[in-house]
Amino acid sequence: MNSFEKWCCGSSLWRYLTRGQLLPWMLRDSHLGDHLLELGAGSGAATVELARRAPRVTSLEYDHALALKLRRRVNLSSVTVIQGDAAALPFPDGTFSSAISILMLHHLKSIELQDRTFAEVRRVLRPGGIFLAFDIPDGWIHRVSHIKSTFVPMDPSTAPQRLLGAGLSQVRMESRSGAFLLRAVLPE
């Protein structure tokens, strides 16, 4: 992430929008179960709110410094912060009842790593578990805001097929305000 992204995603405005608008949209009609995996937690804009909605949250962050900062900031017994790679999850099969990704997938360095992440999410979900992902498509404003940062945008038109290819089912996609939401389920 570049300094603009770190500033923006760490701002009180982003936390407010995440808590008041983004998460209610993402989580409606979704039961998170007893153990949620948060992929790409960043500065933790969603972490505390997710801990209010699930009894246990494991927040994974690739950037070591951000993971340490989040670990210090979120002092809840129900939240575990781990530094790790979403394309090589350090968890046993069937660990989680749900998984969520907010503006993380476009930070993976290739489409192949995105697909490996989908396969890893499938592996660590329990049967019936849900995967929710919020991300942004390609566009000039998104490219400008990601200067000196990894930006591999997903094509929303191919995303559902890629999730199905990873072994997930009941894939739904919605678009809103220049972004999109994916929802998929691991078959029982």
C-alpha positions in Angstrom: 0.0 0.0 0.0 1.2 3.5 -0.7 1.1 6.3 1.8 -2.2 7.7 0.5 -3.9 4.3 0.9 -2.5 3.9 4.4 -3.7 7.3 5.3 -7.1 6.9 3.7 -7.8 3.3 5.0 -6.6 4.3 8.5 -8.7 7.4 8.7 -11.7 7.9 11.1 -13.8 8.7 8.0 -13.1 5.3 6.5 -13.8 3.5 9.8 -17.1 5.4 10.0 -18.1 4.5 6.4 -17.0 0.9 6.9 -19.0 0.6 10.1 -22.1 2.5 9.0 -22.5 1.7 5.3 -20.1 -0.9 3.9 -20.4 -3.7 6.5 -24.3 -3.4 6.8 -24.4 -3.9 3.0 -21.9 -6.7 2.9 -23.3 -8.6 5.9 -27.0 -8.4 5.3 -28.5 -11.8 4.9 -25.2 -13.4 6.0 -24.6 -15.5 9.1 -21.0 -15.3 10.0 -21.0 -18.2 12.4 -18.6 -18.6 15.3 -15.2 -18.0 13.7 -14.6 -15.3 11.0 -11.4 -14.9 9.0 -10.7 -11.3 8.0 -8.3 -11.2 5.0 -6.2 -8.2 4.6 -7.2 -6.4 7.8 -4.9 -3.5 7.1 -5.3 -0.9 9.9 -8.4 -2.6 11.2 -11.2 -0.3 9.9 -13.6 -3.3 10.1 -12.0 -5.5 12.7 -13.7 -4.2 15.9 -17.1 -4.1 14.2 -16.6 -7.6 12.9 -15.8 -8.7 16.5 -19.2 -7.4 17.5 -20.8 -9.6 14.9 -18.9 -12.8 15.4 -17.7 -14.5 18.6 -14.2 -15.0 17.2 -12.3 -13.1 14.6 -8.9 -14.0 13.1 -7.5 -11.0 11.2 -4.8 -11.8 8.7 -2.5 -9.0 7.4 0.4 -9.4 5.0 2.3 -6.3 6.0 4.3 -7.1 9.2 4.2 -3.5 10.5 0.5 -3.1 9.9 -0.1 -6.5 11.6 1.9 -5.3 14.7 0.1 -2.0 14.8 -3.3 -3.7 14.5 -2.4 -6.2 17.3 -1.6 -3.3 19.6 -4.7 -1.3 18.7 -7.3 -4.0 18.9 -7.0 -5.3 22.4 -10.0 -7.8 22.4 -9.7 -11.4 23.6 -12.0 -12.4 20.7 -9.6 -11.1 18.0 -6.4 -12.7 17.0 -4.1 -10.8 14.6 -1.7 -12.9 12.4 0.8 -11.7 9.9 0.5 -14.0 6.8 -0.3 -14.5 3.1 -3.8 -14.9 1.9 -2.6 -17.1 -1.0 -1.0 -19.5 1.5 -3.2 -19.4 4.6 -1.5 -20.8 7.8 -4.6 -22.5 9.0 -5.9 -26.1 9.0 -8.7 -27.2 6.6 -12.2 -26.2 7.8 -11.2 -23.8 10.5 -13.6 -20.9 9.7 -17.3 -20.5 9.5 -16.9 -17.4 7.3 -14.3 -15.2 5.6 -14.3 -11.6 4.5 -12.1 -9.5 2.3 -12.4 -5.7 2.1 -10.4 -4.0 -0.7 -7.6 -6.6 -0.5 -7.9 -8.7 -3.6 -6.6 -6.0 -5.9 -3.4 -5.8 -3.8 -2.4 -9.4 -4.7 0.4 -9.3 -7.3 -1.3 -11.4 -9.9 -4.5 -13.0 -11.1 -3.0 -16.4 -10.2 -2.4 -15.2 -6.6 -6.1 -14.1 -6.4 -7.2 -17.5 -7.6 -4.9 -19.2 -5.1 -6.5 -17.1 -2.4 -10.0 -18.2 -3.5 -8.8 -21.8 -3.3 -7.3 -21.2 0.1 -10.5 -19.6 1.3 -12.4 -22.7 0.1 -9.9 -24.9 1.9 -10.2 -23.2 5.3 -14.0 -22.7 5.2 -16.3 -25.2 6.8 -19.1 -26.7 4.7 -21.8 -24.1 4.5 -19.3 -21.3 5.3 -19.6 -18.0 3.4 -17.0 -15.8 1.7 -17.7 -12.1 1.2 -15.4 -9.9 -0.8 -15.7 -6.1 -1.5 -13.4 -4.7 -4.2 -12.9 -2.2 -6.9 -12.7 -2.7 -10.7 -10.2 -1.1 -13.0 -10.6 2.6 -13.7 -8.4 5.7 -14.0 -9.2 7.0 -10.5 -8.3 3.7 -8.9 -5.1 3.5 -10.9 -4.2 7.0 -9.8 -4.8 6.2 -6.1 -2.6 3.2 -6.4 0.5 4.8 -7.9 3.5 3.1 -6.3 1.3 0.3 -5.0 0.2 -3.0 -6.2 -3.0 -2.8 -8.2 -4.3 -5.9 -10.0 -8.0 -5.1 -10.4 -10.4 -8.0 -10.8 -12.8 -8.0 -13.7 -16.2 -8.2 -12.1 -17.6 -10.0 -15.2 -15.2 -12.9 -14.6 -15.1 -12.9 -10.8 -18.1 -15.2 -10.3 -16.7 -17.9 -12.6 -13.4 -17.7 -10.8 -15.1 -18.4 -7.5 -17.0 -21.3 -9.0 -13.7 -22.6 -10.4 -12.3 -22.6 -6.9 -15.1 -24.8 -5.7 -17.4 -22.3 -4.1 -21.1 -22.1 -5.0 -24.1 -19.8 -4.9 -22.0 -17.0 -6.1 -23.7 -13.6 -6.2 -22.3 -10.3 -7.3 -23.7 -6.8 -6.7 -22.3 -3.4 -7.8 -22.6 -0.1 -6.0 -20.8 3.2 -6.4 -17.9 2.0 -8.5 -17.2 -1.1 -6.4 -18.6 -4.6 -6.2 -19.5 -7.2 -3.7 -19.0 -11.0 -4.1 -20.8 -13.5 -2.0 -20.1 -17.3 -2.2 -20.8 -20.4 -0.1 -18.8 -23.6 0.4 -21.2 -26.4 -0.5 -22.2 -28.7 2.4 
